[in-house]
């Protein structure tokens, strides 16, 4: 019998790119291709690139170079593929370069270089598709692209304007995932709270009813599927206030990932950020009054062109008052093609580094203070890893790979993916420690 063709895969970048990789792999597995663990044992390599920052582009070029050296037959896709000149210059021998979400073009390139061998006994693929995440959580991408024109970002150039999926399409995928054992759905897109704007919030038939393609309606329906539902990449538009009620009712997790990026009005204007930030502190207080368990995660940029000492001091004071639970911080990097390159008033690298250090030190104290309040409480924990004496999991306040963890001791062996009740016994700057108190 002819051996099934083998493909090695490298996926770089954000969870949205991971979803793209999963889709490509699912299609290839359905056609009888096998996945190889190493480039040198594969017939062909696919590299899904990231092109958001120069450092990400360098990592992508490095991954392509590695694949070329170890294998020689390489197909490139993803965000960096939207501007192929740099890849072509560095590696003229790559077989094909396509941009993000161009699944058909990737499959065509694979078919040209490595025709599929069909075998009815091997071409089985689970109905929920092949997952690159562990079985118990999955990313659910609800739209592509973005209508915002933030001055530091080239994502709309790479991925285009907002294109929302019909609500019933998203719900069908979510239902399949939950049926396959997924316990946590991470809802993602470039701008999750803008979901449906492009399709005028169109209704679509789901079960015995019509569901609007609206942020609130979708979150409510997802909350009925019986899994944890976590909202990520949410811009603070006014209608975000509505979903806090769903959190209070326990329909979706009391967690919001809002990329505020800054607090100073002048810097936000220069960044061309959507949604007015002036009243943000009052809204955060209102959200927390309504839903005391709410966890806020955010990302910030320091050293944006023109950021003054007083802008940065404003940001630190704002953080202190907002008490953001989880925070990622980036030092501003100019990106080829971004409007912010024309602003001038660049902040020197050493000042960027000083500000980054100061912000992270401040955040460490805030995070430690917020976590300390949880000592003595009982929390539901989803188990990600099991060790001989201690298991590692996450509370409702922790998204995988970007937030902290909860380390648990247990009298009986725990299984990956199960959800247990734990008593929190101590906290450090980013993580919690405790023991299992119920199943």
C-alpha positions in Angstrom: 0.0 0.0 0.0 1.3 3.5 -0.9 2.5 5.5 2.1 0.4 8.5 3.1 2.2 11.8 2.2 3.6 13.5 5.3 3.5 17.2 6.3 5.3 19.0 9.0 3.7 22.2 10.3 5.1 25.3 12.2 2.5 27.8 13.5 3.7 31.2 14.8 1.9 34.2 16.1 -1.4 34.7 17.9 -4.4 32.4 18.7 -6.1 33.7 15.5 -3.2 32.2 13.4 -3.5 29.0 15.4 -7.2 28.7 14.4 -6.0 29.2 10.7 -3.5 26.4 11.2 -6.1 24.1 12.7 -8.4 24.6 9.7 -5.6 23.8 7.2 -4.5 20.7 9.2 -8.1 19.5 9.5 -8.6 19.7 5.7 -5.3 18.0 5.0 -6.0 15.2 7.5 -9.4 14.7 5.9 -7.6 14.2 2.6 -5.4 11.5 4.0 -2.2 13.5 4.7 -0.3 12.6 7.8 1.4 15.0 10.2 5.2 14.5 10.8 6.8 15.6 14.0 10.0 16.7 12.4 10.8 18.7 9.2 13.4 16.2 8.0 11.0 13.3 8.2 8.3 15.1 6.1 7.6 15.3 2.4 6.8 19.0 2.7 6.7 21.8 5.4 4.0 24.5 5.9 5.1 27.6 7.9 2.2 29.8 9.2 3.9 33.2 9.8 3.3 36.2 11.9 4.0 39.7 10.5 2.8 42.0 13.2 6.1 43.4 14.5 9.6 43.4 13.1 10.7 40.9 15.8 7.9 38.6 14.8 8.9 38.9 11.1 12.5 37.9 12.1 11.1 34.9 14.0 9.1 33.9 10.9 12.0 34.3 8.6 14.1 32.2 11.0 11.4 29.4 11.0 11.3 29.5 7.1 15.1 29.3 7.0 15.1 26.3 9.4 12.5 24.5 7.3 14.4 25.2 4.1 17.6 23.8 5.7 16.0 20.7 7.1 13.6 19.9 4.3 13.9 22.2 1.3 10.2 21.9 0.3 8.4 24.8 2.1 5.0 26.4 1.7 4.5 29.8 3.5 1.2 31.2 4.6 0.0 33.7 7.3 0.3 37.4 8.0 3.8 37.9 6.7 2.7 36.2 3.5 0.5 39.2 2.7 3.7 41.1 1.9 5.8 38.4 0.3 8.7 40.5 -1.0 10.9 40.0 2.1 10.3 36.2 2.1 11.0 36.0 -1.7 14.3 38.0 -1.2 15.5 35.8 1.6 14.3 32.4 0.3 13.6 32.4 -3.4 13.2 28.6 -3.3 10.0 28.5 -1.3 7.2 26.7 -3.2 4.4 29.1 -2.5 3.6 32.2 -0.4 0.0 33.1 0.6 -1.5 35.6 3.0 -3.7 34.8 6.1 -7.0 32.8 5.8 -6.1 31.7 2.2 -6.8 28.1 3.0 -7.7 27.1 -0.5 -4.4 28.5 -1.9 -2.4 26.6 0.7 -4.2 23.4 -0.1 -3.7 23.9 -3.8 0.0 24.5 -3.2 0.2 21.2 -1.2 -1.7 19.3 -3.9 0.7 20.6 -6.6 3.8 19.6 -4.7 2.4 16.5 -3.1 -0.8 14.9 -4.5 -3.0 13.2 -1.9 -3.2 9.5 -1.7 -6.8 8.5 -0.8 -7.4 5.6 1.5 -10.9 5.2 2.9 -9.6 3.4 6.0 -7.2 6.2 6.9 -9.1 9.3 5.9 -11.0 9.6 9.2 -11.0 12.9 10.9 -12.9 13.7 14.1 -16.0 15.8 13.3 -14.8 18.7 15.4 -11.5 18.9 13.3 -7.9 18.5 14.4 -7.0 20.7 17.4 -3.6 22.2 18.1 -4.7 23.2 21.6 -5.2 20.6 24.3 -8.6 18.8 24.1 -10.3 20.7 26.9 -10.1 24.2 25.5 -10.4 25.7 22.0 -10.3 29.0 20.3 -13.5 30.1 18.6 -12.9 32.7 15.9 -16.0 34.7 15.2 -14.7 37.2 12.6 -11.8 38.1 10.4 -10.1 41.4 9.8 -10.7 44.8 11.5 -12.4 48.1 10.7 -10.2 50.1 13.1 -7.2 52.1 11.8 -5.0 52.3 14.9 -1.9 54.2 13.8 0.6 51.6 15.1 -1.1 48.6 13.5 -1.1 47.1 10.0 -3.5 44.2 10.7 -6.2 45.7 8.5 -3.7 45.8 5.6 -2.7 42.2 6.2 -6.2 40.8 7.1 -8.6 43.3 5.5 -11.8 44.8 7.0 -14.1 43.1 9.4 -15.9 40.0 8.1 -18.2 38.4 10.7 -19.4 34.8 10.5 -23.1 34.2 10.7 -24.2 33.5 14.3 -25.5 30.0 13.5 -22.1 29.1 11.9 -20.2 30.1 15.0 -22.8 28.2 17.3 -22.6 25.1 15.2 -18.8 25.0 15.5 -19.0 25.7 19.3 -21.6 22.9 19.8 -19.4 20.4 17.9 -16.4 21.4 20.1 -18.3 21.0 23.3 -19.7 17.6 22.1 -16.0 16.6 21.5 -15.1 17.3 25.1 -14.0 20.9 25.0 -14.7 22.5 28.4 -13.7 26.1 27.7 -14.3 28.2 24.6 -12.0 31.2 24.0 -13.9 33.7 21.8 -11.4 35.6 19.6 -11.2 38.0 16.6 -9.3 41.2 15.9 -12.2 43.2 17.5 -14.6 40.8 19.2 -17.1 43.5 20.4 -17.5 44.8 16.8 -18.9 41.4 15.8 -21.8 41.6 13.3 -21.4 45.3 12.4 -20.5 44.5 8.8 -23.5 42.2 8.3 -25.9 44.6 10.1 -26.3 42.1 12.9 -28.2 39.7 10.6 -30.4 37.0 12.0 -29.7 33.4 11.2 -31.7 30.3 12.2 -30.4 28.3 15.2 -32.4 25.4 16.7 -36.0 26.7 16.8 -35.2 30.4 16.8 -33.4 33.3 15.0 -30.2 34.6 16.6 -28.7 38.0 15.7 -25.0 38.3 14.9 -24.5 40.6 17.9 -21.9 40.5 20.6 -24.4 40.1 23.4 -26.7 37.6 21.6 -23.8 35.4 20.6 -22.3 35.4 24.1 -25.7 34.5 25.6 -26.2 31.6 23.2 -22.6 30.3 23.8 -23.3 30.5 27.5 -26.1 27.9 27.1 -23.7 25.3 25.7 -22.4 24.2 29.2 -18.8 25.2 28.7 -16.7 28.1 30.1 -16.9 31.0 27.7 -14.1 33.5 27.8 -14.2 36.8 25.8 -10.9 38.0 24.4 -9.8 41.1 22.4 -12.8 43.2 23.4 -12.8 46.9 22.6 -14.7 48.9 25.3 -17.6 50.1 23.1 -20.7 51.2 25.1 -22.6 47.9 24.4 -19.9 45.9 26.3 -21.7 47.0 29.5 -24.6 44.6 28.5 -22.5 41.4 28.8 -21.6 42.1 32.4 -25.1 40.9 33.3 -24.3 37.5 31.6 -21.2 37.2 33.8 -23.2 38.0 37.0 -25.7 35.3 36.0 -22.8 32.8 35.5 -23.6 32.4 31.8 -20.1 33.4 30.7 -16.9 33.8 32.6 -16.4 37.0 34.6 -13.4 37.9 32.5 -12.8 40.7 29.9 -9.6 41.0 27.9 -9.7 44.7 26.7 -6.6 46.0 24.9 -6.6 49.6 26.4 -3.0 50.3 25.1 -2.7 53.5 27.0 -4.6 55.9 29.3 -3.3 59.3 28.4 -5.9 61.1 26.1 -3.0 62.6 24.0 -1.4 59.3 23.4 -4.7 57.6 22.7 -5.5 60.2 20.1 -2.1 59.7 18.4 -2.8 56.0 18.4 -6.2 56.6 16.8 -7.8 54.1 19.3 -11.5 53.5 18.9 -14.0 53.9 21.8 -13.7 56.9 24.2 -11.4 56.2 27.1 -12.1 59.3 29.2 -14.9 57.6 31.1 -13.3 54.2 31.3 -12.4 54.3 35.0 -16.1 55.1 35.9 -17.2 52.2 33.7 -14.7 49.8 35.3 -16.0 50.7 38.7 -19.6 50.2 37.5 -18.7 46.8 36.0 -17.0 45.7 39.3 -19.9 46.9 41.4 -22.2 44.8 39.2 -19.9 41.8 39.0 -17.4 41.8 41.9 -15.6 38.7 40.6 -14.7 40.4 37.3 -11.1 39.9 36.1 -9.7 42.5 33.7 -6.8 41.7 31.4 -5.2 44.3 29.1 -2.3 45.2 27.0 -0.4 48.5 27.0 2.3 50.1 24.8 5.0 52.2 26.3 7.3 54.5 24.4 4.8 55.4 21.7 6.1 58.4 19.6 5.5 61.6 21.5 4.8 59.9 24.8 6.0 62.4 27.5 7.0 61.8 31.1 3.6 63.2 32.2 1.7 60.8 29.8 3.6 57.9 31.3 2.9 59.2 34.9 -0.8 59.5 33.9 -0.8 55.8 32.8 0.8 54.6 36.1 -1.8 56.6 38.1 -4.6 55.2 35.9 -3.4 51.6 36.4 -3.3 52.1 40.2 -6.9 53.3 40.1 -8.2 50.7 37.5 -6.5 47.8 39.3 -6.1 45.8 36.1 -5.7 42.1 37.2 -3.6 40.9 34.3 -1.4 42.9 32.1 0.9 42.5 29.0 3.2 45.4 28.1 5.0 46.1 24.8 7.7 48.6 24.0 6.7 50.4 20.9 8.2 49.1 17.7 7.8 50.9 14.4 6.2 48.5 11.9 6.8 49.0 8.1 3.6 50.5 6.6 2.2 51.8 9.9 0.9 55.4 10.1 2.6 56.0 13.4 6.0 56.0 11.7 5.3 59.5 10.4 4.5 60.9 13.9 8.2 61.8 14.8 9.2 62.5 18.4 10.6 59.0 18.8 11.2 57.9 22.4 14.8 56.7 23.0 15.2 52.9 23.5 16.7 53.3 27.0 13.6 55.4 28.1 11.3 52.8 26.6 13.1 50.2 28.7 12.9 52.3 31.9 9.2 52.9 31.4 8.6 49.2 30.7 10.4 48.2 33.9 8.5 50.8 35.9 5.1 49.7 34.6 5.8 46.0 35.1 7.0 46.7 38.7 3.9 48.7 39.4 1.7 46.0 37.9 3.4 43.3 39.9 2.3 45.0 43.1 -1.3 45.5 41.8 -1.5 41.9 40.6 -0.1 40.6 44.0 -2.7 42.7 45.9 -5.6 41.5 43.7 -4.5 37.8 44.1 -4.1 38.1 47.9 -7.8 38.8 48.2 -8.5 35.3 46.9 -6.6 33.5 49.7 -9.2 31.6 51.8 -11.8 31.5 49.0 -13.0 28.5 47.0 -12.5 28.6 43.2 -13.3 26.4 40.3 -10.1 25.3 38.6 -9.7 23.7 35.2 -6.8 21.3 35.1 -4.2 21.8 32.3 -1.2 19.6 33.5 -0.9 16.8 36.0 2.3 16.1 37.9 3.3 13.4 40.4 2.3 15.5 43.5 1.0 18.9 42.1 -1.4 19.7 39.3 -1.4 22.9 37.3 -4.7 24.6 36.4 -6.4 27.9 35.9 -9.2 29.7 37.6 -12.0 31.6 35.8 -9.6 34.6 36.0 -6.9 33.0 33.9 -6.7 32.6 30.2 -4.3 29.9 28.9 -0.7 30.8 28.1 -1.0 34.5 28.9 -2.2 34.7 32.6 -1.2 33.1 35.8 -1.8 29.5 37.0 -3.2 27.7 40.1 -1.0 25.0 41.6 -3.0 22.3 43.4 -2.3 19.3 45.7 -5.0 16.6 45.6 -5.6 13.4 47.6 -6.7 11.6 44.4 -5.1 11.7 40.9 -6.5 14.5 38.8 -7.2 14.3 35.0 -6.3 16.9 32.4 -9.5 18.8 31.5 -11.5 18.2 34.6 -12.9 21.0 36.6 -12.5 20.9 40.4 -13.2 23.1 43.4 -10.1 24.2 45.2 -9.4 26.1 48.4 -6.9 28.8 47.8 -4.2 28.8 50.5 -1.6 31.3 49.3 -0.8 33.7 46.5 2.4 35.1 45.0 2.8 37.8 42.4 1.1 36.0 39.5 0.0 32.5 40.7 -2.2 30.9 43.3 -1.6 27.8 45.4 -4.1 25.5 47.1 -5.7 22.1 47.5 -8.6 20.3 46.0 -11.7 20.6 48.2 -14.3 19.0 45.9 -15.0 17.5 42.5 
